[in-house]
Amino acid sequence: CHTRQVAFLLDAIENDDPSIHFYEHMADKHSSKVNAMLNRIAGILQSVKQETVQREKYYELIMDFVETGIVVLDEQGSVFQKNRKVLALLELQVLTHVRQLSQKSETLEKVLSEALPGQKMQVEYPTRRGMMNLSVRVSGITIQGKSLRIIALNDINRELDEREIDSWIRLTRVLTHEIM
């Protein structure tokens, strides 16, 4: 009898059924205690699941708040997770697979498809405002046996523009000095 109840509890947990409850007020005190313990186990597991869901939402909010585009890809190039910034940077409404990038930039698609953890690169990406220089950094993680690549994308045009301006200022100073 108890074996069936444990099996029933396990099936309910696997099927994500939070309504599982065993009757605790029985004539047989032993069965009542077993049912109470099964209800307690179900409650603990449900509580852990709720905490996990809340933690995931918390991390998603943090990801959406950062100014770096983040996309997490599995080994086949499917998007496991992404933030809003990556969609804004790439001027896309939806990103579910890296192949979608081939419509705008085969170069970026190839870089993201073949990038390995630890690599850092720079790639140009066409936008409505012209070419954007993207810094691409890759790291890896294995979650539940799945190898995932976390790719961080940043628009570095402003940094490049500032460096170019600094170079022009230095060149102007040198030329001014030489002319004097």
C-alpha positions as a Python dict, from the first residue, in 0.01 Angstrom:
ca = {
    (1, 'C'): (0, 0, 0),
    (2, 'H'): (277, 243, 96),
    (3, 'T'): (481, 145, -208),
    (4, 'R'): (189, 246, -429),
    (5, 'Q'): (159, 577, -248),
    (6, 'V'): (530, 653, -292),
    (7, 'A'): (502, 559, -661),
    (8, 'F'): (196, 785, -688),
    (9, 'L'): (388, 1073, -526),
    (10, 'L'): (684, 1024, -761),
    (11, 'D'): (452, 1018, -1064),
    (12, 'A'): (286, 1339, -945),
    (13, 'I'): (626, 1507, -903),
    (14, 'E'): (740, 1395, -1249),
    (15, 'N'): (414, 1522, -1401),
    (16, 'D'): (449, 1854, -1218),
    (17, 'D'): (122, 1803, -1029),
    (18, 'P'): (115, 2033, -723),
    (19, 'S'): (-230, 1910, -608),
    (20, 'I'): (-102, 1581, -465),
    (21, 'H'): (-227, 1525, -112),
    (22, 'F'): (-270, 1214, 101),
    (23, 'Y'): (-542, 1177, 362),
    (24, 'E'): (-383, 1198, 707),
    (25, 'H'): (-674, 1125, 945),
    (26, 'M'): (-702, 749, 925),
    (27, 'A'): (-778, 491, 1191),
    (28, 'D'): (-440, 327, 1135),
    (29, 'K'): (-188, 562, 1305),
    (30, 'H'): (103, 417, 1105),
    (31, 'S'): (-67, 492, 773),
    (32, 'S'): (-158, 840, 895),
    (33, 'K'): (206, 911, 982),
    (34, 'V'): (327, 777, 645),
    (35, 'N'): (71, 994, 463),
    (36, 'A'): (173, 1297, 669),
    (37, 'M'): (538, 1237, 577),
    (38, 'L'): (449, 1197, 209),
    (39, 'N'): (255, 1526, 222),
    (40, 'R'): (553, 1690, 388),
    (41, 'I'): (788, 1559, 116),
    (42, 'A'): (549, 1685, -153),
    (43, 'G'): (534, 2025, 18),
    (44, 'I'): (913, 2051, 44),
    (45, 'L'): (957, 1961, -323),
    (46, 'Q'): (687, 2210, -427),
    (47, 'S'): (856, 2480, -219),
    (48, 'V'): (1195, 2407, -378),
    (49, 'K'): (1038, 2424, -722),
    (50, 'Q'): (877, 2762, -646),
    (51, 'E'): (1209, 2897, -517),
    (52, 'T'): (1382, 2776, -834),
    (53, 'V'): (1122, 2947, -1056),
    (54, 'Q'): (1161, 3271, -858),
    (55, 'R'): (1541, 3249, -883),
    (56, 'E'): (1518, 3199, -1260),
    (57, 'K'): (1296, 3507, -1293),
    (58, 'Y'): (1541, 3703, -1080),
    (59, 'Y'): (1833, 3607, -1305),
    (60, 'E'): (1630, 3684, -1617),
    (61, 'L'): (1558, 4033, -1480),
    (62, 'I'): (1928, 4086, -1413),
    (63, 'M'): (2013, 3965, -1766),
    (64, 'D'): (1762, 4206, -1918),
    (65, 'F'): (1904, 4494, -1715),
    (66, 'V'): (2267, 4468, -1831),
    (67, 'E'): (2395, 4667, -2128),
    (68, 'T'): (2563, 4363, -2281),
    (69, 'G'): (2380, 4142, -2527),
    (70, 'I'): (2380, 3786, -2395),
    (71, 'V'): (2277, 3476, -2584),
    (72, 'V'): (2317, 3117, -2464),
    (73, 'L'): (2345, 2857, -2740),
    (74, 'D'): (2336, 2478, -2725),
    (75, 'E'): (2559, 2257, -2940),
    (76, 'Q'): (2313, 2268, -3233),
    (77, 'G'): (2296, 2649, -3234),
    (78, 'S'): (1951, 2673, -3075),
    (79, 'V'): (1899, 2965, -2841),
    (80, 'F'): (1869, 2836, -2485),
    (81, 'Q'): (1832, 3184, -2336),
    (82, 'K'): (1882, 3547, -2438),
    (83, 'N'): (1829, 3896, -2307),
    (84, 'R'): (1652, 4196, -2461),
    (85, 'K'): (1978, 4378, -2531),
    (86, 'V'): (2096, 4113, -2780),
    (87, 'L'): (1769, 4153, -2974),
    (88, 'A'): (1813, 4531, -2975),
    (89, 'L'): (2179, 4510, -3083),
    (90, 'L'): (2102, 4269, -3366),
    (91, 'E'): (1781, 4456, -3458),
    (92, 'L'): (1574, 4137, -3435),
    (93, 'Q'): (1228, 4069, -3295),
    (94, 'V'): (1290, 3699, -3235),
    (95, 'L'): (1602, 3486, -3204),
    (96, 'T'): (1552, 3112, -3169),
    (97, 'H'): (1845, 2974, -3368),
    (98, 'V'): (2181, 3113, -3481),
    (99, 'R'): (2084, 3036, -3846),
    (100, 'Q'): (1847, 3334, -3834),
    (101, 'L'): (2151, 3562, -3842),
    (102, 'S'): (2245, 3446, -4193),
    (103, 'Q'): (1979, 3679, -4335),
    (104, 'K'): (2167, 3981, -4199),
    (105, 'S'): (2525, 3862, -4157),
    (106, 'E'): (2669, 3528, -4258),
    (107, 'T'): (2991, 3635, -4088),
    (108, 'L'): (2824, 3677, -3748),
    (109, 'E'): (2633, 3351, -3795),
    (110, 'K'): (2959, 3169, -3868),
    (111, 'V'): (3140, 3332, -3573),
    (112, 'L'): (2862, 3242, -3328),
    (113, 'S'): (2824, 2890, -3469),
    (114, 'E'): (3193, 2808, -3445),
    (115, 'A'): (3300, 3016, -3143),
    (116, 'L'): (3459, 2815, -2864),
    (117, 'P'): (3467, 2897, -2492),
    (118, 'G'): (3751, 3134, -2406),
    (119, 'Q'): (3757, 3303, -2744),
    (120, 'K'): (3731, 3679, -2792),
    (121, 'M'): (3679, 3833, -3132),
    (122, 'Q'): (3546, 4132, -3315),
    (123, 'V'): (3300, 4124, -3605),
    (124, 'E'): (3118, 4382, -3814),
    (125, 'Y'): (2739, 4365, -3827),
    (126, 'P'): (2514, 4566, -4061),
    (127, 'T'): (2244, 4777, -3898),
    (128, 'R'): (2006, 5046, -4017),
    (129, 'R'): (2256, 5308, -3896),
    (130, 'G'): (2550, 5148, -4075),
    (131, 'M'): (2812, 4894, -3977),
    (132, 'M'): (2841, 4812, -3608),
    (133, 'N'): (3158, 4666, -3459),
    (134, 'L'): (3068, 4393, -3213),
    (135, 'S'): (3297, 4253, -2949),
    (136, 'V'): (3222, 3881, -2905),
    (137, 'R'): (3329, 3691, -2592),
    (138, 'V'): (3248, 3326, -2535),
    (139, 'S'): (3239, 3113, -2224),
    (140, 'G'): (3103, 2765, -2169),
    (141, 'I'): (2903, 2576, -1912),
    (142, 'T'): (2750, 2231, -1881),
    (143, 'I'): (2400, 2216, -1733),
    (144, 'Q'): (2222, 1883, -1687),
    (145, 'G'): (2464, 1718, -1928),
    (146, 'K'): (2410, 1982, -2201),
    (147, 'S'): (2709, 2183, -2319),
    (148, 'L'): (2611, 2546, -2356),
    (149, 'R'): (2803, 2849, -2484),
    (150, 'I'): (2737, 3186, -2325),
    (151, 'I'): (2809, 3459, -2578),
    (152, 'A'): (2840, 3824, -2477),
    (153, 'L'): (2802, 4087, -2750),
    (154, 'N'): (2892, 4455, -2710),
    (155, 'D'): (2877, 4743, -2953),
    (156, 'I'): (3231, 4883, -2949),
    (157, 'N'): (3181, 5158, -3210),
    (158, 'R'): (3189, 5427, -2940),
    (159, 'E'): (3518, 5292, -2801),
    (160, 'L'): (3665, 5275, -3151),
    (161, 'D'): (3543, 5628, -3225),
    (162, 'E'): (3701, 5755, -2901),
    (163, 'R'): (4031, 5584, -2988),
    (164, 'E'): (4020, 5735, -3337),
    (165, 'I'): (3955, 6082, -3193),
    (166, 'D'): (4242, 6036, -2946),
    (167, 'S'): (4468, 5932, -3234),
    (168, 'W'): (4369, 6238, -3435),
    (169, 'I'): (4432, 6464, -3135),
    (170, 'R'): (4779, 6312, -3083),
    (171, 'L'): (4857, 6344, -3455),
    (172, 'T'): (4740, 6707, -3452),
    (173, 'R'): (4963, 6780, -3152),
    (174, 'V'): (5264, 6622, -3323),
    (175, 'L'): (5197, 6810, -3646),
    (176, 'T'): (5139, 7135, -3458),
    (177, 'H'): (5464, 7082, -3268),
    (178, 'E'): (5656, 7008, -3591),
    (179, 'I'): (5506, 7312, -3767),
    (180, 'M'): (5611, 7538, -3477),
}
